[in-house]
Amino acid sequence: MKLNNGIKLTWLGHGTFKTEFEGQTCLIDPWVASNPACPDALKTFDKLDVMLITHGHADHTADAVDLAKQHSPTVVAMIEVSAWLASKGVENTIGMNKGGTVSVDGLNATMVTAVHSSSFTEEDGTIVYLGESAGFILEFSNGYKIYNAGDTSVFGDMRIIGEIYQPDLALLPIGDHFTMGPREAAYATQLLNVPAVVPMHYGTFPLLTGTPDAFRELTKDQAVEIVELQPGETLD
């Protein structure tokens, strides 16, 4: 695996990650307070500079409003998600769409395709549809690139993502049921031709049956390193 030269990537459980680099803290898919996989000590933050949101489901956005109001980060999301957050009083939002790139204090975030849905269920039960789901390519100022696939199935254009952006590390869901499982994720690593993968979105609920061991077995003949993090563990 290529050295990430000082970037700290912490898995907070499920699909939530924190990156820290050159004094900047970025939170991806803010679900911490009620996230059963997130260690209690990591459910609060000293500061947040950037927040990236892949789609509207509550297990990826539940704490977006509260954390945004506490820390005033720049919030980058699909345009419909951005508008919905703004309607809740969130400031500093940047709405974008697939194929576009936003630069925030040296971090370049490119929005790419994901195959999934996107909505939020309000307290009264109303379902608000929030555009489409997405993934992000994060390119740091040292050139290191992380592909966060978000919630997705495998799809053929992952090959294009791999060819254009050439990520050094991919964060791929493996839980099955709501996203791809280990079999599909193993095929995704071939399409991406990525050298290292951190599996995510598994084990949080009984329905998410995919495991890193199954994923590792299915990729044993590939030139890819499976980096299994525990919730709260940091790759640096």
C-alpha positions as CSV (number, residue, x, y, z in Angstrom):
1,M,0.0,0.0,0.0
2,K,1.3,3.5,-0.9
3,L,2.3,5.6,2.1
4,N,-0.2,8.3,2.8
5,N,2.4,10.7,4.1
6,G,0.7,11.9,7.3
7,I,-3.0,11.5,6.5
8,K,-4.9,10.0,9.4
9,L,-8.0,8.0,8.4
10,T,-10.2,6.9,11.3
11,W,-13.2,4.6,10.9
12,L,-16.0,5.6,13.2
13,G,-18.0,2.6,12.3
14,H,-20.5,1.8,9.6
15,G,-20.0,4.3,6.7
16,T,-18.5,7.1,8.8
17,F,-14.9,8.2,8.5
18,K,-12.8,11.1,9.8
19,T,-9.7,12.3,8.0
20,E,-7.0,14.6,9.5
21,F,-4.3,16.2,7.5
22,E,-2.3,19.4,7.8
23,G,-4.6,20.7,10.5
24,Q,-7.8,20.0,8.6
25,T,-10.5,17.6,10.0
26,C,-13.0,16.2,7.5
27,L,-16.0,14.0,8.5
28,I,-17.6,11.8,5.9
29,D,-21.2,10.7,6.4
30,P,-21.9,12.1,9.9
31,W,-23.6,9.4,12.0
32,V,-22.0,9.1,15.4
33,A,-24.4,9.8,18.3
34,S,-26.7,6.8,17.7
35,N,-24.2,4.8,15.7
36,P,-23.8,1.6,17.8
37,A,-20.4,0.9,16.2
38,C,-18.9,4.3,17.0
39,P,-16.8,4.4,20.2
40,D,-18.2,6.8,22.8
41,A,-15.0,8.7,23.0
42,L,-15.1,9.6,19.3
43,K,-18.7,10.8,19.1
44,T,-17.7,14.4,19.8
45,F,-15.1,16.6,18.0
46,D,-12.8,19.4,18.9
47,K,-13.4,20.9,15.5
48,L,-14.7,20.1,12.0
49,D,-13.5,21.9,9.0
50,V,-15.2,19.9,6.2
51,M,-18.2,17.6,6.1
52,L,-18.9,15.4,3.1
53,I,-22.2,13.6,2.7
54,T,-22.7,10.8,0.1
55,H,-26.5,10.6,0.4
56,G,-29.5,11.3,2.6
57,H,-30.2,8.1,4.5
58,A,-30.2,8.6,8.3
59,D,-27.3,6.2,8.9
60,H,-25.2,8.7,6.9
61,T,-26.7,12.1,7.9
62,A,-28.3,11.7,11.4
63,D,-25.9,14.2,13.0
64,A,-25.2,16.4,10.1
65,V,-27.4,19.3,11.3
66,D,-26.2,19.3,14.9
67,L,-22.5,19.0,14.1
68,A,-22.8,21.6,11.4
69,K,-24.3,24.1,13.8
70,Q,-21.7,23.3,16.5
71,H,-18.6,23.5,14.3
72,S,-19.6,25.5,11.1
73,P,-17.7,23.3,8.7
74,T,-18.0,23.6,4.9
75,V,-20.6,21.0,4.0
76,V,-20.3,19.3,0.6
77,A,-23.2,17.2,-0.7
78,M,-25.5,16.4,-3.6
79,I,-27.4,19.6,-4.5
80,E,-30.7,18.2,-3.1
81,V,-29.1,17.2,0.2
82,S,-27.4,20.5,0.4
83,A,-30.7,22.4,-0.1
84,W,-32.4,20.2,2.5
85,L,-29.6,20.9,5.1
86,A,-29.9,24.6,4.4
87,S,-33.6,24.4,5.1
88,K,-32.7,23.0,8.5
89,G,-30.5,26.0,9.2
90,V,-27.1,24.6,8.1
91,E,-24.8,27.3,6.7
92,N,-21.7,27.0,4.5
93,T,-23.2,24.4,2.3
94,I,-21.9,23.6,-1.2
95,G,-24.3,21.7,-3.4
96,M,-22.8,19.8,-6.3
97,N,-23.4,16.9,-8.7
98,K,-21.6,13.9,-10.2
99,G,-18.5,14.7,-12.2
100,G,-17.8,18.0,-10.4
101,T,-14.9,18.9,-8.1
102,V,-15.0,21.2,-5.1
103,S,-11.8,22.4,-3.4
104,V,-11.9,23.2,0.3
105,D,-8.7,24.4,1.9
106,G,-6.5,22.2,-0.3
107,L,-8.8,19.1,-0.2
108,N,-10.3,18.3,-3.6
109,A,-13.5,16.4,-3.5
110,T,-14.8,14.9,-6.8
111,M,-18.3,13.5,-6.7
112,V,-18.7,10.2,-8.6
113,T,-21.5,7.8,-9.3
114,A,-23.0,5.3,-6.8
115,V,-25.8,2.9,-7.3
116,H,-28.2,3.4,-4.4
117,S,-31.1,5.5,-3.3
118,S,-31.2,8.7,-1.2
119,S,-33.9,9.9,1.1
120,F,-34.5,11.0,4.7
121,T,-37.5,10.1,6.9
122,E,-38.7,13.1,8.9
123,E,-40.0,12.8,12.5
124,D,-43.6,12.8,11.2
125,G,-42.8,9.9,8.9
126,T,-42.7,11.9,5.7
127,I,-40.0,10.6,3.3
128,V,-38.1,13.4,1.6
129,Y,-36.3,12.2,-1.5
130,L,-32.9,13.8,-1.9
131,G,-31.6,13.3,-5.4
132,E,-29.2,10.5,-6.0
133,S,-26.5,8.7,-4.0
134,A,-22.9,9.4,-4.8
135,G,-19.3,8.6,-3.9
136,F,-16.3,10.9,-3.5
137,I,-12.7,10.9,-4.7
138,L,-10.7,12.8,-2.1
139,E,-7.4,14.1,-3.3
140,F,-5.1,15.6,-0.6
141,S,-2.5,18.3,-1.2
142,N,0.3,15.6,-1.0
143,G,-1.3,13.8,-4.0
144,Y,-2.8,10.9,-2.0
145,K,-6.2,9.8,-3.3
146,I,-9.0,8.0,-1.4
147,Y,-12.1,6.7,-3.1
148,N,-15.1,6.5,-0.8
149,A,-17.7,4.6,-2.7
150,G,-20.6,5.5,-0.3
151,D,-23.4,3.0,-0.3
152,T,-23.5,1.2,-3.6
153,S,-23.7,-1.9,-5.6
154,V,-20.9,-2.8,-8.0
155,F,-21.3,-1.2,-11.4
156,G,-19.2,-1.3,-14.6
157,D,-18.2,2.3,-14.5
158,M,-16.0,1.6,-11.5
159,R,-13.4,0.8,-14.1
160,I,-13.7,4.4,-15.4
161,I,-13.3,5.7,-11.8
162,G,-10.2,3.6,-11.4
163,E,-8.7,4.7,-14.8
164,I,-9.4,8.4,-14.4
165,Y,-8.6,9.0,-10.7
166,Q,-6.3,6.1,-9.9
167,P,-7.1,6.0,-6.2
168,D,-4.5,4.8,-3.7
169,L,-7.1,3.5,-1.3
170,A,-10.8,2.6,-1.6
171,L,-13.4,2.5,1.1
172,L,-15.9,-0.1,-0.1
173,P,-19.1,-1.4,1.5
174,I,-19.3,-5.2,2.0
175,G,-22.3,-5.7,4.3
176,D,-24.8,-7.0,1.7
177,H,-28.6,-6.4,1.8
178,F,-28.5,-2.6,1.4
179,T,-25.2,-2.5,-0.5
180,M,-22.9,-4.9,-2.3
181,G,-21.6,-7.9,-0.3
182,P,-18.1,-9.4,-0.4
183,R,-18.6,-11.1,-3.8
184,E,-19.6,-7.8,-5.5
185,A,-17.0,-5.9,-3.6
186,A,-14.3,-8.3,-4.8
187,Y,-15.3,-7.7,-8.4
188,A,-15.3,-4.0,-7.7
189,T,-11.6,-4.2,-6.6
190,Q,-10.8,-5.7,-10.0
191,L,-12.7,-3.0,-11.9
192,L,-11.0,-0.2,-9.8
193,N,-7.5,-1.9,-10.0
194,V,-6.9,-0.3,-6.6
195,P,-4.0,-1.4,-4.5
196,A,-5.7,-1.3,-1.0
197,V,-9.2,-1.4,0.4
198,V,-10.7,-0.6,3.7
199,P,-14.1,-2.5,4.0
200,M,-17.0,-0.6,5.6
201,H,-20.8,-0.8,6.1
202,Y,-20.8,-4.3,7.6
203,G,-21.7,-5.8,11.0
204,T,-23.6,-2.8,12.3
205,F,-26.9,-4.6,12.2
206,P,-27.8,-8.3,11.8
207,L,-28.8,-7.8,8.2
208,L,-25.3,-6.7,7.2
209,T,-23.8,-10.2,7.0
210,G,-20.8,-9.6,4.8
211,T,-17.4,-10.0,6.6
212,P,-13.8,-8.9,5.9
213,D,-12.8,-12.6,6.1
214,A,-15.1,-13.5,3.2
215,F,-14.0,-10.4,1.3
216,R,-10.3,-11.3,1.9
217,E,-10.9,-14.9,0.7
218,L,-12.5,-13.7,-2.5
219,T,-9.7,-11.3,-3.3
220,K,-6.8,-13.7,-2.4
221,D,-5.8,-14.0,-6.0
222,Q,-5.8,-10.2,-6.6
223,A,-3.0,-7.8,-6.1
224,V,-5.0,-5.9,-3.4
225,E,-4.4,-5.4,0.3
226,I,-7.4,-5.7,2.5
227,V,-6.9,-3.3,5.4
228,E,-9.4,-4.3,8.2
229,L,-9.9,-1.5,10.7
230,Q,-11.8,-1.8,13.9
231,P,-14.3,1.0,14.8
232,G,-12.2,3.8,16.3
233,E,-8.9,2.6,14.7
234,T,-6.8,5.0,12.7
235,L,-4.8,4.2,9.5
236,D,-1.9,6.6,9.4
